[in-house]
């Protein structure tokens, strides 16, 4: 008896998805609940688990095709190795992956930007601690490793219990890891006989072009950012903040903080708390336009922009105004790990009232962030850099950061925008105010 694989319900307002890739081929054994296909929506990427054990039969929808919720993706035939007891499935899957790696030929390079989600997780800390690796690579990671003749031991995993994730493999390839040596390859050009990555389609030796279809997520990012520019009367105001007090406070208490709360004390907790304080004083920055009405929010759901290998995502810390710095750090850490692992749910991405974007993790010194519509404000953080400043009539060297507030001038007046940014600056330069709720 065959079992159908269908597109699951993907969340409110999500009606269609694009098939990213199949993790299995027709005839492959499948264990129950094992991921078999990856779907990309305009909000998140989800892995569809097998509803039953068996053998993958017909694949109805190919990679790159668009499907609606409830559509038939493929069939699972009863029997076969996939029907083995669930406890044996991981061993069988791992054995199949090792065999695929042994049979693959050639190695290739790829390029990717280091994920900001990983930076967020490193700053916020892993509440669960570090455990020994006992998880097989994620299906998407295993396929890329097999295509490039890499073994699990050559790639350091960043997932739960050391699991190797897709982003880990792409990052390793970007560093030039070699299938032969397991180390970074020289920066010199590869010999002409080296096979090229399957994703690259060069037209000549001198150069070429690669045409890649935009993912649903990238299409949505492009549309929403352009809509924000076309709709809002967007303006940006700047200020700078002396980070000395925050850095000293963080350095003094980071060990005690981590021991008590199980999470590292980063900068995002301070910035998020400073923003929620300023939003209470300047509610227009937390409002939005709906037709001819203004909607003022009595709560602060703070979006934290995170860059991933699939594009920019903005998970939301809900009711951040009611949280302590420790609670904010824990939630940001959870969302950062989920973004890095591709496990963000639709609920994690909805309802934000204000956004914080940290370009400083990439080394950005100054930028003008684009609004995340329909929000009326977004704060841009940047690189902390030591600069000479005048304090008390003396020139001193201080760790300074430029702040940028982009806002919708239809709602927020210039005076309100400047005051908001000054309040954020004051809170960060006197962080005891955040602890005392002043």
Secondary structure, 3 states (H helix, E strand, C coil): CCEEEECCCCCCCCCEEEEEEECCCCCCEECCCCEEEEEECCCCEEEEECCCCEEEEEECCCCCCEEECCCEEEEEECCCHHHCCHHHHHHHHHHHHHHHHHHCCCCCCCCCCCCHHHHHHHHHCCCCCCCCCCCCCCHHHHHHHHHCCCCHHHCCCCCHHHCCCHHHHHHHHHCCECCCCCCECCCCCCCCCCCCCCCCCCCCCCCCCCCCCCCHHHHHHHHHHHHHHHHCCEEEEEEEEECHHHHHHHHHHHHHHHHHHCCCCCCHHHHHHHHHHHHHHCHHHHCEEECCEEECCCCCCEEEEEEECCEEEEEEECCHHHCCHHHHHHHHHHHHHHHHCCCCCHHHHCCCCEEEEEHHHHCCCCCCCCCCCCCCEEEEECCCEEEEEEECCEEEEEEEEEEEEEEECCCCCHHHHHHHHHHHHHHHHCCHHHHCCC
